């Protein structure tokens, strides 16, 4: 499935003016580039590798940084980078083994991720089917497959009493949610299945945007009626199942409605609604998991979704910041050069995923500043770095940070940057100087 990077396309429209502002701001720094690099070298945490199962000695300083956090969100500047995915796998391993995390959620469909969860918890199916269930080409990679297999192996180990659970918080698909709701109804209310099937048959993941305004409005009203039925029959349904099973089925149905709502919109309305719903889903996951004693979660998404602040855009991260405040820690990712996979930005419907190369990041970008430390891989905690007044001012200025996502235009490389204030947008940053493309699986 090709991801339409609507966030990217809309943000590019505002980049022109903001780029000029950012470039001007960068020129106003009161300390020189070389002096700033020397100060920062003493503030960052060099990392030895992006690969999981490599030990935690270099990550140990993160224990104090993340010790009181309930949410650790980890972003990425492209959806097609091997090292970003590997580093996220390593972060998950660290959070599970050293920090007691057992919940993981990524930018994937709520229902689709249940297939992965069934695999890592119960061994249903196989790892290839689990990865393919996530639908998006971005996640059909060797790196994501390796992470999921690590989760399965962790859960299989009888020494690990509390198991890892896998969730999706996105709202762009309905197929699995439909199946799960119907499975639940077979147990609690078989007489209503025909009614639900009649509504579900009116749409699928591919035809929502072509239903037409009136028909789509009618379908959304139908789903609202089904949600009302769930409310009315709550006690009956719980008596024939359980409170947790009822809540999960209700959430599946609710996400069907959210998907219809998002896909009926366009532009910034689409983007803002999607991120609002994704944040709501993260909160729901944490609320739902309280009954099992799980209160900490790692999130995987694009920088643009995890960020706490983005010009002209209300991100998932900004919603979560209001909900969880200091209980959340947001880590952005950035790179200086290398290869990645993406769809070429084109009007052609037959465009295919390609490998792109960025030989170096422009001198007026945040990536260039980070590259000047001459450390190939490191983590920077902004709160610690900002103890230096000069660095705090520098992090408080507008910067250009890569925001490539799933699409890229080699003819408009400046359009692949988003202007952001690092200190307001992220709590920390993982910098990888040289990246390579993710490895697709069939």
C-alpha positions in Angstrom: 0.0 0.0 0.0 1.4 3.4 -1.0 1.3 5.9 1.9 0.2 9.3 0.8 2.3 11.7 2.8 -0.3 14.4 3.1 1.5 15.9 6.1 4.6 16.4 4.0 2.8 17.9 1.0 0.9 20.4 3.1 4.0 21.4 5.2 6.1 22.0 2.0 3.7 24.8 1.2 4.8 26.8 4.2 8.5 25.9 4.0 9.5 28.8 1.7 8.9 31.6 4.1 10.0 29.7 7.2 13.2 28.5 5.5 14.3 32.1 5.1 13.5 32.8 8.7 15.4 29.7 9.8 18.4 30.6 7.7 18.5 34.1 9.1 18.2 32.8 12.7 21.0 30.4 12.1 23.3 33.3 11.2 22.5 35.1 14.4 24.2 32.5 16.8 26.3 34.2 19.4 28.9 31.4 19.6 30.9 30.1 16.7 30.2 26.7 15.1 33.5 25.2 16.2 33.0 26.5 19.8 29.5 25.1 20.0 30.6 21.7 18.7 33.3 21.5 21.4 30.7 22.4 24.1 28.2 19.8 22.7 30.8 17.1 22.6 30.8 17.1 26.4 27.0 17.1 26.5 26.1 14.2 24.2 26.2 10.4 24.9 28.2 8.6 22.1 26.6 5.3 21.2 28.6 2.3 20.0 26.0 0.7 17.7 22.4 0.8 16.4 22.1 -3.0 16.6 20.1 -4.7 19.3 21.6 -7.5 21.5 24.8 -5.5 21.8 24.7 -4.8 25.5 23.6 -1.7 27.3 26.8 -0.1 28.7 26.6 2.9 26.3 22.9 3.3 27.0 23.2 3.3 30.8 23.1 7.1 31.0 19.6 6.9 29.5 18.3 5.1 32.7 18.4 8.4 34.7 17.0 10.4 31.7 14.0 8.1 31.3 13.5 6.8 34.8 10.1 8.5 35.5 8.6 8.4 32.0 5.4 6.6 31.1 5.8 7.3 27.3 9.0 7.2 25.3 8.2 8.3 21.7 10.9 7.7 19.1 10.7 9.4 15.7 12.4 9.0 12.4 13.1 11.5 9.6 12.5 8.9 6.8 10.3 5.8 6.6 12.9 3.9 4.6 16.1 3.9 6.8 17.8 0.8 8.1 19.6 2.4 11.0 16.6 4.3 12.3 14.7 1.0 12.5 17.6 -0.9 14.0 18.0 1.8 16.6 14.4 1.7 17.5 14.7 -2.1 18.0 17.6 -1.4 20.3 15.7 1.2 22.2 12.8 -1.3 22.7 15.2 -3.9 24.0 16.7 -1.4 26.4 13.3 -0.2 27.7 12.0 -3.7 28.1 15.1 -5.2 29.9 16.4 -2.2 31.8 13.3 0.0 32.3 10.4 -2.5 32.7 8.5 -1.5 29.6 6.1 -4.1 28.2 4.0 -2.1 25.8 5.0 -1.1 22.3 2.9 0.7 19.7 3.7 2.0 16.2 2.3 4.0 13.4 0.2 1.1 12.1 -3.5 0.2 12.0 -5.0 -0.6 15.4 -6.6 -3.8 14.0 -3.6 -4.7 11.8 -1.3 -4.7 14.8 -3.5 -7.3 16.6 -2.2 -9.8 14.1 1.4 -9.1 15.3 0.3 -9.2 18.9 -1.3 -12.6 18.4 2.1 -13.8 16.9 4.4 -12.4 19.6 2.1 -13.5 22.5 0.6 -16.8 21.3 2.7 -17.9 18.3 -0.2 -17.6 15.9 1.0 -17.6 12.3 4.6 -16.6 11.4 6.8 -13.5 11.5 6.4 -12.9 7.7 2.6 -12.9 7.9 2.8 -10.7 11.0 4.9 -8.1 9.2 2.7 -8.2 6.1 -0.4 -7.6 8.3 1.0 -4.1 9.0 0.2 -3.3 5.4 2.4 -0.3 4.8 5.5 -1.0 2.6 7.5 1.0 5.1 7.2 -1.7 7.8 7.7 -4.7 5.4 11.4 -4.8 6.1 14.0 -7.2 7.5 14.6 -4.7 10.3 11.0 -4.7 11.5 10.8 -8.4 11.1 13.9 -8.9 13.3 12.4 -6.7 16.0 9.1 -8.6 16.0 11.0 -12.0 16.1 13.0 -10.7 19.1 9.7 -9.8 20.8 8.3 -13.3 20.1 11.5 -14.9 21.5 11.3 -12.7 24.6 7.7 -13.8 25.2 8.5 -17.5 24.7 11.1 -17.4 27.4 9.4 -18.8 30.6 11.8 -16.6 32.7 10.1 -13.5 31.4 6.8 -13.6 33.3 5.4 -10.3 32.1 5.0 -10.4 28.3 5.5 -7.7 25.7 2.3 -6.5 23.8 2.2 -5.0 20.4 -0.3 -2.2 19.4 -1.0 0.0 16.5 -2.4 3.5 17.0 -3.1 4.6 13.4 -6.6 4.8 12.0 -6.2 4.2 8.2 -7.6 0.7 7.9 -10.7 -1.3 9.0 -10.4 -4.9 7.6 -9.1 -6.6 10.8 -11.3 -4.4 13.0 -14.4 -5.6 11.2 -13.3 -9.2 11.5 -12.7 -8.8 15.3 -16.0 -7.2 15.9 -17.9 -10.0 14.1 -15.9 -12.6 16.0 -16.9 -10.9 19.2 -20.6 -10.8 18.3 -20.6 -14.5 17.6 -20.0 -14.9 21.3 -22.2 -12.2 22.8 -25.0 -11.5 20.3 -25.2 -13.7 17.2 -28.6 -12.3 16.2 -27.0 -8.9 15.4 -24.3 -10.2 13.0 -26.4 -9.7 9.9 -27.0 -6.1 10.9 -23.3 -5.4 11.3 -22.3 -7.2 8.1 -24.8 -5.1 6.2 -23.1 -1.9 7.4 -19.6 -3.3 7.0 -20.2 -4.4 3.4 -20.9 -0.8 2.3 -17.2 0.2 2.5 -13.7 -1.1 2.5 -10.2 0.4 3.0 -9.9 1.3 -0.6 -13.2 2.9 -1.5 -14.0 5.2 1.4 -12.8 8.4 -0.4 -14.9 7.5 -3.5 -18.2 6.8 -1.7 -19.4 10.3 -2.1 -20.4 12.8 0.6 -24.0 11.6 1.2 -23.2 7.9 1.2 -20.2 8.4 3.4 -22.3 10.4 5.9 -24.9 7.7 5.9 -22.2 5.0 6.6 -20.7 7.0 9.4 -24.2 7.4 11.0 -24.6 3.6 10.6 -21.4 3.1 12.6 -22.6 5.5 15.3 -25.7 3.5 15.6 -23.7 0.3 16.1 -21.6 2.0 18.7 -24.9 3.0 20.4 -25.9 -0.7 20.3 -22.7 -1.6 22.1 -23.4 1.0 24.8 -27.0 -0.3 25.3 -25.9 -3.9 25.5 -22.8 -3.4 27.6 -23.9 -5.4 30.6 -25.2 -8.3 28.5 -22.0 -8.4 26.4 -19.7 -8.3 29.4 -21.7 -11.1 31.1 -21.1 -13.3 28.1 -17.4 -12.4 27.7 -15.4 -10.1 30.0 -14.9 -6.4 30.6 -11.5 -6.4 28.8 -12.9 -8.2 25.8 -15.8 -5.8 25.6 -13.5 -2.8 25.7 -11.3 -4.2 23.0 -14.3 -4.9 20.7 -15.7 -1.5 21.3 -12.4 0.1 20.5 -12.2 -1.9 17.2 -15.6 -0.5 16.3 -14.7 3.0 17.4 -11.6 2.9 15.2 -13.7 1.9 12.2 -15.6 5.2 12.7 -12.3 7.1 13.2 -11.0 5.7 9.9 -14.1 6.8 8.0 -13.9 10.2 9.6 -10.2 10.7 8.6 -10.6 9.4 5.1 -13.5 11.7 4.5 -11.2 14.7 5.0 -8.2 16.3 3.1 -5.3 18.6 3.6 -4.6 19.8 7.1 -8.0 18.7 8.3 -7.1 15.2 7.5 -3.7 15.5 9.1 -4.9 17.1 12.3 -7.8 14.7 12.8 -5.6 11.7 12.2 -3.0 12.8 14.7 -5.7 13.7 17.3 -7.2 10.2 16.9 -3.7 8.6 17.1 -3.1 10.4 20.4 -6.5 9.2 21.7 -5.6 5.7 20.8 -2.3 5.9 22.7 -4.2 7.1 25.8 -6.8 4.3 25.3 -4.0 1.7 25.2 -2.5 2.9 28.5 -5.9 3.1 30.2 -6.8 -0.4 29.0 -3.5 -1.9 30.1 -3.8 -0.6 33.6 -5.9 -3.7 34.5 -2.8 -5.8 33.6 -0.4 -3.6 35.5 1.2 -2.1 32.4 1.7 1.7 32.6 4.7 2.4 30.3 4.8 2.4 26.5 7.3 3.0 23.7 5.9 4.6 20.6 7.3 4.4 17.0 6.3 7.0 14.4 7.7 9.7 12.1 9.3 12.7 13.7 6.3 14.8 12.5 3.9 12.7 14.6 5.9 12.4 17.8 7.0 16.0 17.8 5.5 18.2 20.6 5.4 21.2 18.3 5.3 21.8 14.6 4.4 25.0 12.8 0.7 25.1 11.5 0.1 21.5 12.6 -1.2 19.9 15.7 0.7 16.6 16.0 0.0 13.5 17.9 2.9 14.4 20.2 1.3 17.8 21.0 -1.9 16.2 22.1 0.0 13.7 24.2 2.0 16.4 25.8 -1.2 18.0 27.0 -2.3 14.7 28.4 0.9 13.4 30.0 3.2 16.4 30.3 6.5 15.4 31.9 5.5 11.7 31.9 6.4 11.7 28.2 9.9 11.9 26.6 10.1 12.5 22.9 13.2 11.5 20.9 13.7 12.8 17.4 16.1 11.3 14.9 18.3 13.0 12.4 21.0 12.1 9.8 23.6 13.9 7.8 24.1 11.8 4.6 23.3 8.4 3.1 20.7 6.4 1.3 17.0 5.7 2.0 13.9 4.3 0.3 10.9 6.4 -0.6 8.3 7.1 -3.2 9.4 9.8 -5.7 7.0 12.8 -5.3 5.2 12.6 -8.7 1.8 13.0 -10.2 2.2 9.5 -11.8 0.1 6.8 -10.3 2.6 4.2 -11.4 5.5 5.6 -9.4 7.6 2.9 -7.6 9.6 3.0 -4.4 13.2 4.1 -5.2 16.5 4.4 -3.4 17.6 8.0 -2.9 20.9 9.4 -1.9 21.7 12.6 0.0 25.5 13.2 -0.2 25.5 15.8 2.6 23.1 18.1 4.4 23.2 21.8 3.6 25.4 24.0 5.8 22.4 25.9 7.2 20.6 22.8 8.6 20.5 21.2 12.0 21.9 18.0 10.6 25.0 19.9 9.5 25.5 21.3 13.0 25.1 17.8 14.5 27.6 16.4 12.0 30.2 18.9 13.0 30.7 17.1 16.3 32.5 14.3 14.3 30.8 11.6 16.3 29.1 9.1 14.0 26.3 8.0 16.4 25.1 9.7 19.6 22.2 10.7 21.8 21.6 14.2 23.0 19.4 15.0 26.0 18.2 18.6 25.4 17.6 19.3 29.0 21.2 18.4 29.9 22.6 20.2 26.9 20.6 23.3 27.7 22.3 23.8 31.0 24.8 25.7 28.9 23.2 29.1 28.2 24.7 29.4 24.7 23.4 25.9 23.8 20.0 26.6 25.2 19.7 29.7 23.0 20.9 27.7 20.0 18.3 24.9 20.7 15.7 27.6 21.1 16.2 29.0 17.6 14.4 27.8 14.5 16.2 25.0 12.8 15.7 23.0 9.6 15.3 19.3 10.4 14.8 16.5 7.8 11.1 15.5 7.4 11.1 13.1 4.5 8.6 10.5 5.5 7.5 8.1 2.7 8.0 10.5 -0.2 10.9 12.5 -1.5 11.7 14.7 -4.5 15.4 14.9 -5.5 14.4 18.0 -7.5 13.2 19.9 -4.4 15.6 18.7 -1.6 14.9 21.8 0.5 11.3 20.7 0.6 12.4 17.7 2.6 13.1 19.9 5.7 10.7 21.0 8.4 11.4 24.2 10.3 11.3 23.4 14.1 12.6 24.7 17.4 14.4 21.7 18.7 14.0 22.5 22.4 10.2 22.9 21.9 9.8 19.9 19.6 11.8 17.2 21.2 13.3 16.2 24.6 16.3 14.6 22.9 17.8 13.6 19.6 19.5 10.5 18.2 21.9 11.5 15.5 23.2 9.0 12.9 25.7 10.5 10.6 25.5 8.0 7.7 22.4 6.0 6.9 21.5 3.3 4.4 18.2 2.1 3.0 15.9 -0.4 4.8 15.8 -3.9 3.4 12.4 -4.8 1.9 10.9 -8.3 2.3 8.5 -9.9 -0.2 
